[in-house]
């Protein structure tokens, strides 16, 4: 439903509605399906519960496009606390970070310095930082930062990146990332992009997702396939089986609160699953993008909002 998707993406940028929603009890109640809570302890509690179900997690402290260097360092401090808490609690968890939250739009140098500090902390605690991909304006600078950091000998294996299958450029980007040995999370993409840079039709996005996932599966690096689309999952499983690729060489990644039944089924079938757990008071843009991705999410919320 392109119109519904466009509507929710537009709403994700509405500052007035965002301000009201993030401060209202109704908004928080609606968001609780997809957001673990407002505080670090909420995220850690959910992460432990997901681990107990046999799944790994990645934790995201929600927030984008900070407006000052102070805010960027404050956002980074939350992730440093997460890395220490994950180590202390021995959770099977890593972290996912947006560079705009680390000050990318203020200064790429600032964002790179902060990301380097997080990657060094992750390496010291035996953990891993995934750099999320944002809209296409930031694709190249994000790739440049990740490649430079990963090139540092002490950070190899401590940092990876997300790539979006709806961008025309993604195959060339993945070829370069594989040559560099950088772990990739492959997703379809959740931003509104012009036809000049992204496939406009779902069928083309899906076809590219399958093509790119096969490139990743053929790689000796451990990659993540982020999707709830059963057709994409079936294609990956079939390719892996046909080519003798052990299920332990890759993982499926899925969002907290979305297709829990499918998550459990994949675990029971012997596949590795990692659940993306977002938390924090700045949940509104993320929440709206989840509604844009799957109309079924809107129906679910409508059916369940007034239940006790």
Secondary structure, 3 states (H helix, E strand, C coil): CHHHHHHHHHHHCCHHHHHHHHHCHHHHHHHCCCECCCCHHHHHHHHHHHHHCCCEEEEEECCCCCCCHHHHHHHHHHHHHHHHHHHHHCCCEEEEECHHHHCCCCCHHHHHHHHHHHHHHHHHCCCCEEECCCCHHHHHHHHHHHHHHHCCHHHCCCEEEEEECCECCHHHHHHHHHHHCCCEEEECCCCCCCCCCECCCHHHHHHHHHHHHHHHHCCCCCEEEECCCHHHHHHHHHHHHHCCCCHHHEEEEEECCCCHHHHHHHHHCCCEEEEEEEECCCCHHHHHHHHHHCHHHHHHHHHHCCCC
